[in-house]
Amino acid sequence: MTVKEIFESMDYGPAPESAADALAWIVDQGAAFGQFINGTWTTPRKDFQSRNPANGETLADLSQATQDEVNAAVDAARKAQPKWQKLGGHGRAKIIYAIARLLQKHSRLFAVLETLDNGKPIRESRDIDIPLVQRHFYYHAGMAQLMESELPDAEALGVCGQIIPWNFPLLMLAWKVAPALAMGNTVVLKPAEYTSLTALLFADICQQAGVPAGVVNIVTGDGAVGEMITAHDGIDKIAFTGSTSVGRAIRAATAGSGKSLTLELGGKSPYIVFDDADIDSAIEGLVDAIWFNQGQVCCAGSRLLVQEGIADRFHAKLKTRMDGLRLGNPLDKCIDVGAVVDPVQLQTITNLVASNTEGETYAAAVDMPVEGCFYPPTLITGLAPSSRLMQEEIFGPVLVSTTFRTPSEAVALANNTRYGLAATLWTENVNLALDIAPKLVAGVVWVNATNLFDAAAGFGGIRESGFGREGGWEGLSAYTKPNSSAKPLNPLTAFTGDKGPADPLDRTAKLYIGGKQTRPDGGYSRNVYGKTGALLGQAPLANRKDLRNAVEAAQAAKGWSGTTGHLRAQILYYIAENLSARHDEFAARINALTGARNGAREVDAAVQRLFTYAAWADKYDGQAHGVPIRGVALAMKEPVGVIGAFCPDEAPLLGLVSTMAPAIAMGNRAILIASEPFPLAATDFYQVLETSDVPAGVVNILTGSHAELAKPLAGHLDVDAVWSFSSTDLSATLERESAGNLKRTWVNNTQSRDWHGPAGEGGAFLQAATQVKNIWIPYGE
């Protein structure tokens, strides 16, 4: 081809990246790998192969980890963890920094190996994945250095089991390993079966960086190895990135084990284009949103919502741009779209698209390679919001689209999904952008940009996209715990008796639902006796229908989340004022219920706690993360939604207030299950709420059996989080039942809490009552 012909056609010539060094490294290892355990390699076996998805060639033989090998890895991590933690923040920072430097020195080797193993274009591996990996280790070297001064009350969890996917093999490793090591944990990591090679190269880097033996252990294999890690009693935390179905299974499998858990799962992220957007820029952003990494991205903008007035023009321009995309050898630096990771995934994508009978399907007019796992960029327009492909994650280079008319309709369509990982919006109107972004149900929102990531800004989702954040200050909580010890919590049972009522005037207690005192659906109550056997009153026994009514009332009060912190603070102060006015009455009631003499102390503490959360209501601020773009990532702390909580048994008033106050201070609505043995302090508290301007449905209080209400509360799909401080062992039930909609849980695992001390209030409660949404806002012309 002549220069003249090139200028006329504007065709790109090939610009292949050499794979020689990466292939040489594989050969140097014998083209076969064992497990990396306790700083050494086990004898390799040829259990399965790692193949290049672009041509099907075998790259190396890998070993399927056995139970004995997983046990050895966990034992090595357990043995190494105390010394690694004792090394201190500065000692860990130096080693993590060394890892970052070595990753930088060998960046080309990592980029080529990642592309060979995964099939993504070398431009993406070289310019996005590997630099971000380096950034995470540099950033968390700094976090290790700052831990002792900035997180003085935190310590490592222990041994972390980490299971990562095949779409970003090394980047997902960095997201998990870097913060874990920085906080003093040790790790047992399982890379994806399809893409293990860069994790094994990372093990080599750990040896060069002087990482002590046992601190990082890497075991390879299929999902069975992940199950071994998840079920292992020697692991303190599980961090998983992958499909929602597997995440749900892990939630159920770890229920009641005491393991900390974070899940970063699937998504069906909306990409919203308003009619005033720069269409050409929005289309270029869309190319990155859906065809980056062949659409194999959990936060891919796979659901296109275009304002109706520009839809035809936008789709026409988009199809033209699709036709200009280049498919082919991922090692060619001129390639836009590489190979799907494996024939199994290719078949899944093919079947999902072939099964669709709605709308109009457009496949890009591109040259398709004759071999390898390639799928053409595809657009499906005219789908209804309820269509299968609008709701299900395809995880491939397939974009589905529909239209909207108004901003409010755009928000409704965007939130019409069970996922909540990310969202993108394009508009030239900054007022519109900052109005829409907070309304989107997602952990990350990009304004006039897409797929922006940085170690300083946490990433993660809500709803069925999982819980927890990776990166930033908010991500560190997933790898730390309070450095205080707790004692076992003994079950408390109600007193029995046979005496008559202490007060001849019967006050019939009811449930408190939707701002009203209501009779229990079943019509049953139980006698409540004091320590001396005197009958103090009756408490209603709530059932699942009462619980359903409470959830409906809480959902109807969602306007509370949009109120100002100042308003919420005023109401909390008012509650404290009205409780204080009845101080002696509540103190006497608590003394009669518990048989102790600390009622006055408990009421004083409850009033003080209300003041504490009134103070926090308008002061628990987010952050503006310093990310390396011309822009800012705003970390906004938003309410979780509807929180169901089993209140402490041992502190019938203080426990209820300490649970309720942080929840409603942060804008949540609460369903509180009162102390089971001593419920009458809660039923008396209704009158305080009724006279304190608390909107109907914001606080709902039920009495009855904690064990009987645990399953329906945790399983309710309209409850967003569930807490338990009960002396009844509910942890396993709540965590297992929460898997239905992957709601957040905070359970005590039968460990006590000093409700009168610092552990009874503060940051842990505020953190549990909020979720972080990072809104990325680039600026400048």
Secondary structure, 3 states (H helix, E strand, C coil): CCHHHHHHHCCCCCCECCCHHHHHHHHHCCCEECCEECCEECCCCCCEEEECCCCCCEEEEECCCCHHHHHHHHHHHHHHHHHHHHCHHHHHHHHHHHHHHHHHHCHHHHHHHHHHHHCCCHHHHHHHHHHHHHHHHHHHHHHHHHHHHHCCCEEECCEEEEECCCCCHHHHHHHHHHHHHHCCCEEEEECCCCCCHHHHHHHHHHHHHCCCCCCEEECCCCHHHHHHHHHCCCCCEEEEECCHHHHHHHHHHCCCCCCEEEEECCCCCEEEECCCCCHHHHHHHHHHHHHHHHHCCCCCCCEEEEEHHHHHHHHHHHHHHHHCCCECCCCECCCCECCCCCHHHHHHHHHHHHCCCCCEEEECCCCCCCCCCCCCCEEEECCCCCCHHHHCCCCCCEEEEEEECCHHHHHHHHCCCCCCCEEEEECCCHHHHHHHHHHCCCCEEEECCCCCCCCCCCECCCHHHEECCECHHHHHHHHEEECCCCCECCCCCCCCCCCCECCCCCCCCCEEECCEEECCCCCCEEEEECCCCCEEEEEECCCHHHHHHHHHHHHHCHHHHHCCHHHHHHHHHHHHHHHHHCHHHHHHHHHHHHCCCCHHHHHHHHHHHHHHHHHHCCCCCCEEECCCCCEEEEEEEEECCEEEEECCCCCCCHHHHHHHHHHHHCCCEEEEECCCCCCHHHHHHHHHHHCCCCCCCCEEEECCCHHHHHHHHHHCCCCCEEEECCCCCCHHHHHHHHHHCCCEEEECCCECCCCCCHHHCCHHHHHHCEEEEEEEEECCC
